Amino acid sequence: MAKAIPVPLPKEPKKDQLGKSAAPTGPAGHTQAARGDQAAPGENDKGAVSAPLTYPYRTCGKLFFTQNGSDYAGSASLVAPHLLLTAGHCVFNAGAWSTNVAFYPSYPSRGSSDANYKFTYN
């Protein structure tokens, strides 16, 4: 993990005939959490999260993986049991699937003795 670098972003989409990006644009969205065990709204707008093991922060973490012999890191979030949401280029790039994929929720706040310290796939 120490030698992992941030995964490079994909190249920008080509522009259309008017010079506009083909990528969708618009304001950032926001959804309200549906659970009662979350941190107070606005509590963590700046800096480090004060309670990373509370909902919704405990669902977010760092994804480590290997592509073409290089170790990378990216972010991911647990959206359902056994289902992570991450960028596509973190799991598939240049015609090959990533290997050595491991997700660390609340990274680096959990101790290695925590049952939810690390998840891998088979």
C-alpha positions as CSV (number, residue, x, y, z in Angstrom):
1,M,0.0,0.0,0.0
2,A,2.9,2.4,0.7
3,K,4.0,2.4,-2.9
4,A,0.5,2.7,-4.4
5,I,0.0,5.9,-6.4
6,P,-3.3,7.6,-7.3
7,V,-4.8,6.0,-10.4
8,P,-4.4,8.2,-13.5
9,L,-7.7,9.7,-14.7
10,P,-9.0,8.7,-18.2
11,K,-8.3,11.1,-21.0
12,E,-10.8,13.9,-21.5
13,P,-13.7,13.1,-23.9
14,K,-13.3,14.5,-27.4
15,K,-15.1,17.7,-28.1
16,D,-18.0,18.0,-30.5
17,Q,-18.1,20.1,-33.6
18,L,-18.9,23.2,-31.6
19,G,-15.9,22.7,-29.3
20,K,-18.0,21.6,-26.3
21,S,-17.1,18.6,-24.2
22,A,-19.1,15.5,-24.9
23,A,-19.1,14.8,-21.1
24,P,-22.2,15.6,-19.2
25,T,-22.0,18.8,-17.1
26,G,-24.1,20.3,-14.3
27,P,-24.1,21.2,-10.6
28,A,-23.0,18.6,-8.0
29,G,-25.9,16.7,-6.5
30,H,-26.7,15.9,-2.9
31,T,-28.9,13.2,-1.3
32,Q,-30.0,12.9,2.3
33,A,-29.1,9.8,4.3
34,A,-32.0,7.7,5.3
35,R,-30.5,6.5,8.6
36,G,-30.4,8.0,12.0
37,D,-26.9,7.1,13.1
38,Q,-25.1,9.6,10.9
39,A,-22.9,12.6,11.8
40,A,-24.7,16.0,12.1
41,P,-25.2,17.9,8.8
42,G,-22.3,20.3,8.1
43,E,-20.2,18.8,11.0
44,N,-17.4,17.7,8.7
45,D,-17.4,20.3,5.9
46,K,-13.7,21.0,6.2
47,G,-10.7,18.9,7.1
48,A,-10.6,15.3,8.4
49,V,-13.8,13.5,9.4
50,S,-14.1,13.6,13.2
51,A,-16.0,10.3,13.5
52,P,-14.9,8.1,10.5
53,L,-16.6,5.0,12.0
54,T,-20.1,6.6,12.0
55,Y,-22.6,6.4,9.1
56,P,-22.2,7.5,6.3
57,Y,-18.4,7.9,6.6
58,R,-17.8,4.2,7.5
59,T,-19.1,3.2,4.0
60,C,-16.3,5.2,2.3
61,G,-12.7,4.1,2.0
62,K,-9.6,3.5,-0.1
63,L,-9.3,0.9,-2.9
64,F,-5.9,-0.6,-3.6
65,F,-5.2,-2.5,-6.8
66,T,-2.7,-3.5,-9.4
67,Q,-2.8,-2.7,-13.1
68,N,-0.1,-3.7,-15.6
69,G,2.3,-4.4,-12.8
70,S,1.9,-1.0,-11.1
71,D,0.1,-0.5,-7.7
72,Y,-2.6,2.1,-7.5
73,A,-5.0,3.6,-5.0
74,G,-8.4,5.1,-5.6
75,S,-11.6,5.7,-3.6
76,A,-14.7,3.6,-3.3
77,S,-17.9,3.4,-1.3
78,L,-20.0,0.5,-0.1
79,V,-23.5,1.0,-1.5
80,A,-25.0,-2.4,-0.6
81,P,-23.8,-5.6,0.9
82,H,-21.1,-7.0,-1.4
83,L,-21.3,-4.0,-3.8
84,L,-18.7,-1.2,-4.1
85,L,-19.1,1.9,-6.2
86,T,-15.9,3.2,-7.7
87,A,-14.6,4.7,-11.0
88,G,-14.5,2.2,-13.9
89,H,-10.8,2.9,-14.6
90,C,-10.0,1.6,-11.1
91,V,-11.3,-1.9,-12.0
92,F,-10.7,-2.1,-15.8
93,N,-8.1,-0.3,-17.9
94,A,-6.3,-0.9,-21.2
95,G,-8.3,-4.1,-21.9
96,A,-7.5,-5.8,-18.6
97,W,-9.1,-6.2,-15.2
98,S,-7.3,-5.0,-12.1
99,T,-5.8,-7.6,-9.8
100,N,-5.0,-7.6,-6.1
101,V,-8.0,-5.5,-5.4
102,A,-8.6,-4.7,-1.7
103,F,-11.0,-2.2,-0.1
104,Y,-10.3,-0.6,3.3
105,P,-13.4,1.2,4.7
106,S,-12.7,4.3,6.8
107,Y,-9.0,4.1,5.7
108,P,-6.8,4.6,7.7
109,S,-9.0,4.9,10.8
110,R,-9.6,1.2,11.4
111,G,-7.2,-1.0,13.2
112,S,-6.1,-4.3,11.6
113,S,-7.8,-6.2,14.4
114,D,-11.2,-4.7,13.3
115,A,-13.3,-7.3,11.6
116,N,-14.2,-4.7,8.9
117,Y,-10.5,-3.7,8.3
118,K,-10.2,-5.1,4.8
119,F,-12.3,-6.7,2.0
120,T,-11.1,-8.5,-1.0
121,Y,-12.8,-10.3,-3.9
122,N,-12.4,-13.8,-5.2
